Amino acid sequence: MQEIKLRDEYIKLGQALKAAGIVDSGVTAKLVIQDGKVEVNGAVEYQRGKKLYDGDVVLALGEEVRITK
């Protein structure tokens, strides 16, 4: 499991996918999210701008990422 450290109060889902290296661009992030291949805290998420906070867990394309402060 990867960890992303927050610099601010939150990070948006698309940015988190790029920061973790799961996708290589915002366009790819958008497509992966729209296709329902991303879960946030166990629920499928379709909003690229979903705000992620400390403790959130993202599962995308078989990779898990935890958001930490």
MOPAC internal coordinates of N, CA, C and O (Angstrom, degrees):
PM7 1SCF
backbone

  N    0.0000 0     0.00 0     0.00 0    0    0    0
  C    1.4422 1     0.00 0     0.00 0    1    0    0
  C    1.5366 1   109.24 1     0.00 0    2    1    0
  O    1.2310 1   121.32 1   -48.22 1    3    2    1
  N    1.3186 1   115.07 1   131.78 1    3    2    1
  C    1.4636 1   120.82 1   176.15 1    5    3    2
  C    1.5223 1   109.76 1   -87.63 1    6    5    3
  O    1.2310 1   121.28 1   -20.44 1    7    6    5
  N    1.3181 1   115.17 1   159.56 1    7    6    5
  C    1.4641 1   120.53 1   174.53 1    9    7    6
  C    1.5109 1   108.87 1  -125.84 1   10    9    7
  O    1.2310 1   121.14 1   -39.91 1   11   10    9
  N    1.3161 1   115.43 1   140.09 1   11   10    9
  C    1.4559 1   121.33 1   172.88 1   13   11   10
  C    1.5189 1   107.03 1  -116.14 1   14   13   11
  O    1.2310 1   120.83 1   -57.07 1   15   14   13
  N    1.3280 1   116.03 1   122.93 1   15   14   13
  C    1.4653 1   120.69 1   178.08 1   17   15   14
  C    1.5209 1   109.32 1   -86.44 1   18   17   15
  O    1.2310 1   121.33 1   -49.06 1   19   18   17
  N    1.3137 1   115.06 1   130.94 1   19   18   17
  C    1.4555 1   120.73 1   178.75 1   21   19   18
  C    1.5257 1   110.96 1   -75.37 1   22   21   19
  O    1.2310 1   120.55 1   -44.53 1   23   22   21
  N    1.3260 1   116.56 1   135.47 1   23   22   21
  C    1.4606 1   121.81 1   172.40 1   25   23   22
  C    1.5229 1   109.05 1   -93.84 1   26   25   23
  O    1.2310 1   121.14 1   148.17 1   27   26   25
  N    1.3195 1   115.42 1   -31.83 1   27   26   25
  C    1.4610 1   122.53 1   179.08 1   29   27   26
  C    1.5201 1   108.46 1  -115.41 1   30   29   27
  O    1.2310 1   120.60 1    16.27 1   31   30   29
  N    1.3171 1   116.47 1  -163.73 1   31   30   29
  C    1.4599 1   120.85 1  -179.04 1   33   31   30
  C    1.5269 1   112.21 1   -70.02 1   34   33   31
  O    1.2310 1   120.87 1   148.73 1   35   34   33
  N    1.3466 1   115.94 1   -31.27 1   35   34   33
  C    1.4681 1   120.55 1  -177.94 1   37   35   34
  C    1.5224 1   109.65 1  -150.29 1   38   37   35
  O    1.2310 1   121.37 1   -10.44 1   39   38   37
  N    1.3505 1   114.99 1   169.56 1   39   38   37
  C    1.4617 1   122.53 1   171.47 1   41   39   38
  C    1.5138 1   106.08 1  -133.59 1   42   41   39
  O    1.2310 1   120.35 1   -35.90 1   43   42   41
  N    1.3151 1   116.95 1   144.10 1   43   42   41
  C    1.4585 1   120.16 1   179.10 1   45   43   42
  C    1.5250 1   109.64 1   -79.56 1   46   45   43
  O    1.2310 1   121.19 1   -28.05 1   47   46   45
  N    1.3211 1   115.33 1   151.95 1   47   46   45
  C    1.4671 1   121.82 1  -174.58 1   49   47   46
  C    1.5233 1   112.34 1   -55.71 1   50   49   47
  O    1.2310 1   119.73 1   131.59 1   51   50   49
  N    1.3246 1   118.12 1   -48.41 1   51   50   49
  C    1.4666 1   121.01 1  -179.65 1   53   51   50
  C    1.5204 1   111.61 1   -59.41 1   54   53   51
  O    1.2310 1   120.55 1   139.10 1   55   54   53
  N    1.3269 1   116.55 1   -40.90 1   55   54   53
  C    1.4697 1   121.15 1   178.93 1   57   55   54
  C    1.5260 1   110.63 1   -66.24 1   58   57   55
  O    1.2310 1   120.67 1   141.38 1   59   58   57
  N    1.3185 1   116.33 1   -38.62 1   59   58   57
  C    1.4652 1   120.38 1   179.87 1   61   59   58
  C    1.5244 1   111.21 1   -64.50 1   62   61   59
  O    1.2310 1   120.43 1   138.99 1   63   62   61
  N    1.3276 1   116.78 1   -41.01 1   63   62   61
  C    1.4671 1   119.80 1   179.04 1   65   63   62
  C    1.5231 1   110.86 1   -62.93 1   66   65   63
  O    1.2310 1   120.51 1   140.71 1   67   66   65
  N    1.3248 1   116.64 1   -39.29 1   67   66   65
  C    1.4694 1   120.43 1   177.46 1   69   67   66
  C    1.5231 1   110.74 1   -68.70 1   70   69   67
  O    1.2310 1   120.07 1   135.27 1   71   70   69
  N    1.3296 1   117.48 1   -44.73 1   71   70   69
  C    1.4673 1   121.39 1  -178.67 1   73   71   70
  C    1.5206 1   111.78 1   -61.23 1   74   73   71
  O    1.2310 1   120.47 1   146.53 1   75   74   73
  N    1.3295 1   116.71 1   -33.47 1   75   74   73
  C    1.4651 1   120.87 1  -179.34 1   77   75   74
  C    1.5256 1   112.00 1   -82.23 1   78   77   75
  O    1.2310 1   120.29 1   171.57 1   79   78   77
  N    1.3272 1   117.05 1    -8.43 1   79   78   77
  C    1.4577 1   120.32 1  -179.67 1   81   79   78
  C    1.5153 1   113.61 1    78.99 1   82   81   79
  O    1.2310 1   120.20 1  -164.82 1   83   82   81
  N    1.3190 1   117.22 1    15.18 1   83   82   81
  C    1.4680 1   120.65 1   179.50 1   85   83   82
  C    1.5218 1   109.92 1   -75.30 1   86   85   83
  O    1.2310 1   120.65 1   143.69 1   87   86   85
  N    1.3359 1   116.36 1   -36.31 1   87   86   85
  C    1.4670 1   121.97 1   174.73 1   89   87   86
  C    1.5222 1   107.74 1  -126.31 1   90   89   87
  O    1.2310 1   121.01 1   -19.02 1   91   90   89
  N    1.3319 1   115.68 1   160.98 1   91   90   89
  C    1.4663 1   119.15 1  -177.02 1   93   91   90
  C    1.5296 1   113.94 1  -103.20 1   94   93   91
  O    1.2310 1   120.22 1   172.72 1   95   94   93
  N    1.3419 1   117.19 1    -7.28 1   95   94   93
  C    1.4574 1   118.90 1   179.86 1   97   95   94
  C    1.5249 1   110.44 1  -154.82 1   98   97   95
  O    1.2310 1   121.59 1   -14.58 1   99   98   97
  N    1.3293 1   114.57 1   165.42 1   99   98   97
  C    1.4589 1   119.84 1   177.23 1  101   99   98
  C    1.5125 1   112.26 1   -64.88 1  102  101   99
  O    1.2310 1   120.52 1   146.52 1  103  102  101
  N    1.3344 1   116.60 1   -33.48 1  103  102  101
  C    1.4622 1   120.93 1   178.96 1  105  103  102
  C    1.5248 1   109.85 1   -64.69 1  106  105  103
  O    1.2310 1   120.68 1   135.03 1  107  106  105
  N    1.3166 1   116.31 1   -44.97 1  107  106  105
  C    1.4648 1   120.57 1   178.61 1  109  107  106
  C    1.5278 1   110.14 1   -63.41 1  110  109  107
  O    1.2310 1   120.38 1   137.89 1  111  110  109
  N    1.3267 1   116.88 1   -42.11 1  111  110  109
  C    1.4686 1   120.86 1   177.81 1  113  111  110
  C    1.5246 1   110.21 1   -58.02 1  114  113  111
  O    1.2310 1   120.77 1   134.23 1  115  114  113
  N    1.3230 1   116.14 1   -45.77 1  115  114  113
  C    1.4649 1   121.31 1  -179.56 1  117  115  114
  C    1.5308 1   111.03 1   -58.66 1  118  117  115
  O    1.2310 1   120.44 1   135.02 1  119  118  117
  N    1.3311 1   116.77 1   -44.98 1  119  118  117
  C    1.4638 1   120.83 1  -178.39 1  121  119  118
  C    1.5291 1   112.10 1   -66.57 1  122  121  119
  O    1.2310 1   120.68 1   137.19 1  123  122  121
  N    1.3305 1   116.30 1   -42.81 1  123  122  121
  C    1.4644 1   120.92 1  -179.89 1  125  123  122
  C    1.5347 1   109.98 1   -63.47 1  126  125  123
  O    1.2310 1   120.62 1   138.35 1  127  126  125
  N    1.3342 1   116.43 1   -41.65 1  127  126  125
  C    1.4644 1   120.89 1  -179.95 1  129  127  126
  C    1.5260 1   110.14 1   -67.82 1  130  129  127
  O    1.2310 1   119.98 1   134.65 1  131  130  129
  N    1.3404 1   117.65 1   -45.35 1  131  130  129
  C    1.4644 1   121.41 1   179.93 1  133  131  130
  C    1.5272 1   111.89 1   -61.74 1  134  133  131
  O    1.2310 1   120.29 1   148.75 1  135  134  133
  N    1.3253 1   117.06 1   -31.25 1  135  134  133
  C    1.4653 1   121.30 1  -179.45 1  137  135  134
  C    1.5265 1   112.58 1   -78.94 1  138  137  135
  O    1.2310 1   119.98 1  -179.48 1  139  138  137
  N    1.3378 1   117.64 1     0.52 1  139  138  137
  C    1.4552 1   120.97 1   177.33 1  141  139  138
  C    1.5127 1   113.88 1    75.18 1  142  141  139
  O    1.2310 1   120.21 1  -154.34 1  143  142  141
  N    1.3293 1   117.21 1    25.66 1  143  142  141
  C    1.4659 1   121.35 1  -177.36 1  145  143  142
  C    1.5245 1   112.99 1   -97.66 1  146  145  143
  O    1.2310 1   120.58 1  -166.69 1  147  146  145
  N    1.3465 1   116.50 1    13.31 1  147  146  145
  C    1.4593 1   120.66 1  -178.19 1  149  147  146
  C    1.5268 1   109.53 1  -127.03 1  150  149  147
  O    1.2310 1   120.86 1   -47.79 1  151  150  149
  N    1.3215 1   115.95 1   132.21 1  151  150  149
  C    1.4613 1   121.68 1   175.48 1  153  151  150
  C    1.5197 1   109.33 1  -117.68 1  154  153  151
  O    1.2310 1   121.15 1   -39.12 1  155  154  153
  N    1.3307 1   115.41 1   140.88 1  155  154  153
  C    1.4567 1   121.66 1   173.58 1  157  155  154
  C    1.5184 1   106.78 1  -120.44 1  158  157  155
  O    1.2310 1   120.65 1   -60.96 1  159  158  157
  N    1.3152 1   116.36 1   119.04 1  159  158  157
  C    1.4679 1   122.51 1  -178.31 1  161  159  158
  C    1.5355 1   111.89 1    52.71 1  162  161  159
  O    1.2310 1   120.87 1  -140.07 1  163  162  161
  N    1.3359 1   115.94 1    39.93 1  163  162  161
  C    1.4589 1   121.36 1   174.40 1  165  163  162
  C    1.5112 1   116.24 1    86.88 1  166  165  163
  O    1.2310 1   119.40 1   178.21 1  167  166  165
  N    1.3378 1   118.75 1    -1.79 1  167  166  165
  C    1.4642 1   121.80 1  -179.89 1  169  167  166
  C    1.5283 1   109.40 1  -118.28 1  170  169  167
  O    1.2310 1   120.58 1   -42.25 1  171  170  169
  N    1.3369 1   116.50 1   137.75 1  171  170  169
  C    1.4592 1   120.62 1   178.54 1  173  171  170
  C    1.5312 1   108.85 1   -61.91 1  174  173  171
  O    1.2310 1   121.11 1   -45.94 1  175  174  173
  N    1.3252 1   115.48 1   134.06 1  175  174  173
  C    1.4712 1   121.12 1  -178.02 1  177  175  174
  C    1.5241 1   109.71 1  -119.73 1  178  177  175
  O    1.2310 1   120.40 1   -47.24 1  179  178  177
  N    1.3260 1   116.84 1   132.76 1  179  178  177
  C    1.4609 1   121.82 1  -178.30 1  181  179  178
  C    1.5261 1   113.04 1  -112.61 1  182  181  179
  O    1.2310 1   119.56 1  -179.19 1  183  182  181
  N    1.3266 1   118.45 1     0.81 1  183  182  181
  C    1.4663 1   121.83 1  -178.38 1  185  183  182
  C    1.5258 1   110.63 1  -101.17 1  186  185  183
  O    1.2310 1   120.73 1   -63.84 1  187  186  185
  N    1.3184 1   116.20 1   116.16 1  187  186  185
  C    1.4656 1   120.33 1   179.69 1  189  187  186
  C    1.5263 1   111.06 1   -65.31 1  190  189  187
  O    1.2310 1   120.51 1   150.58 1  191  190  189
  N    1.3278 1   116.63 1   -29.42 1  191  190  189
  C    1.4514 1   121.25 1  -178.38 1  193  191  190
  C    1.5155 1   114.55 1   -89.26 1  194  193  191
  O    1.2310 1   119.97 1  -170.79 1  195  194  193
  N    1.3324 1   117.66 1     9.21 1  195  194  193
  C    1.4695 1   121.83 1   178.57 1  197  195  194
  C    1.5239 1   109.30 1   -54.33 1  198  197  195
  O    1.2310 1   120.46 1   -51.68 1  199  198  197
  N    1.3284 1   116.72 1   128.32 1  199  198  197
  C    1.4576 1   121.41 1  -179.59 1  201  199  198
  C    1.5242 1   110.05 1   -82.60 1  202  201  199
  O    1.2310 1   121.05 1   -50.97 1  203  202  201
  N    1.3258 1   115.59 1   129.03 1  203  202  201
  C    1.4579 1   121.86 1   179.23 1  205  203  202
  C    1.5196 1   109.02 1  -108.60 1  206  205  203
  O    1.2310 1   121.06 1   -44.30 1  207  206  205
  N    1.3203 1   115.59 1   135.70 1  207  206  205
  C    1.4600 1   122.12 1  -176.89 1  209  207  206
  C    1.5204 1   110.59 1  -119.40 1  210  209  207
  O    1.2310 1   120.88 1    -6.59 1  211  210  209
  N    1.3195 1   115.93 1   173.41 1  211  210  209
  C    1.4594 1   122.58 1   178.09 1  213  211  210
  C    1.5229 1   110.49 1   -50.36 1  214  213  211
  O    1.2310 1   120.50 1   -52.57 1  215  214  213
  N    1.3302 1   116.65 1   127.43 1  215  214  213
  C    1.4598 1   121.57 1   177.57 1  217  215  214
  C    1.5163 1   114.56 1    98.00 1  218  217  215
  O    1.2310 1   119.78 1   164.97 1  219  218  217
  N    1.3332 1   118.03 1   -15.03 1  219  218  217
  C    1.4643 1   120.07 1   178.72 1  221  219  218
  C    1.5192 1   110.37 1   -68.71 1  222  221  219
  O    1.2310 1   121.01 1   -32.02 1  223  222  221
  N    1.3379 1   115.68 1   147.98 1  223  222  221
  C    1.4598 1   121.85 1   179.03 1  225  223  222
  C    1.5250 1   108.18 1  -124.15 1  226  225  223
  O    1.2310 1   121.08 1   -50.66 1  227  226  225
  N    1.3373 1   115.55 1   129.34 1  227  226  225
  C    1.4635 1   122.20 1  -179.47 1  229  227  226
  C    1.5258 1   108.26 1  -113.09 1  230  229  227
  O    1.2310 1   120.84 1   -45.82 1  231  230  229
  N    1.3283 1   116.01 1   134.18 1  231  230  229
  C    1.4570 1   122.14 1   174.75 1  233  231  230
  C    1.5209 1   106.66 1  -119.97 1  234  233  231
  O    1.2310 1   120.58 1   -61.09 1  235  234  233
  N    1.3400 1   116.50 1   118.91 1  235  234  233
  C    1.4584 1   120.96 1  -177.86 1  237  235  234
  C    1.5142 1   110.05 1  -144.09 1  238  237  235
  O    1.2310 1   120.83 1   -52.40 1  239  238  237
  N    1.3141 1   116.02 1   127.60 1  239  238  237
  C    1.4668 1   121.90 1   177.78 1  241  239  238
  C    1.5244 1   112.21 1    49.84 1  242  241  239
  O    1.2310 1   120.75 1  -139.63 1  243  242  241
  N    1.3274 1   116.17 1    40.37 1  243  242  241
  C    1.4573 1   121.80 1   176.60 1  245  243  242
  C    1.5202 1   115.21 1    81.53 1  246  245  243
  O    1.2310 1   120.02 1  -178.72 1  247  246  245
  N    1.3143 1   117.57 1     1.28 1  247  246  245
  C    1.4630 1   121.07 1   179.17 1  249  247  246
  C    1.5232 1   110.29 1  -111.05 1  250  249  247
  O    1.2310 1   121.08 1   -39.23 1  251  250  249
  N    1.3239 1   115.55 1   140.77 1  251  250  249
  C    1.4604 1   121.08 1  -178.56 1  253  251  250
  C    1.5267 1   109.57 1  -111.33 1  254  253  251
  O    1.2310 1   121.28 1   -43.70 1  255  254  253
  N    1.3324 1   115.16 1   136.30 1  255  254  253
  C    1.4611 1   121.56 1  -178.38 1  257  255  254
  C    1.5319 1   108.48 1  -131.83 1  258  257  255
  O    1.2310 1   120.92 1   -48.58 1  259  258  257
  N    1.3239 1   115.85 1   131.42 1  259  258  257
  C    1.4676 1   121.19 1   176.92 1  261  259  258
  C    1.5258 1   108.23 1  -107.59 1  262  261  259
  O    1.2310 1   121.10 1   -44.24 1  263  262  261
  N    1.3279 1   115.51 1   135.76 1  263  262  261
  C    1.4576 1   121.98 1   177.72 1  265  263  262
  C    1.5295 1   107.68 1   -92.89 1  266  265  263
  O    1.2310 1   120.39 1   -53.28 1  267  266  265
  N    1.3399 1   116.85 1   126.72 1  267  266  265
  C    1.4603 1   121.02 1  -178.92 1  269  267  266
  C    1.5175 1   109.99 1  -129.82 1  270  269  267
  O    1.2310 1   121.61 1   -22.12 1  271  270  269
  N    1.3166 1   114.52 1   157.88 1  271  270  269
  C    1.4625 1   120.10 1   179.13 1  273  271  270
  C    1.5011 1   111.18 1   -89.35 1  274  273  271
  O    1.2310 1   120.10 1   180.00 1  275  274  273

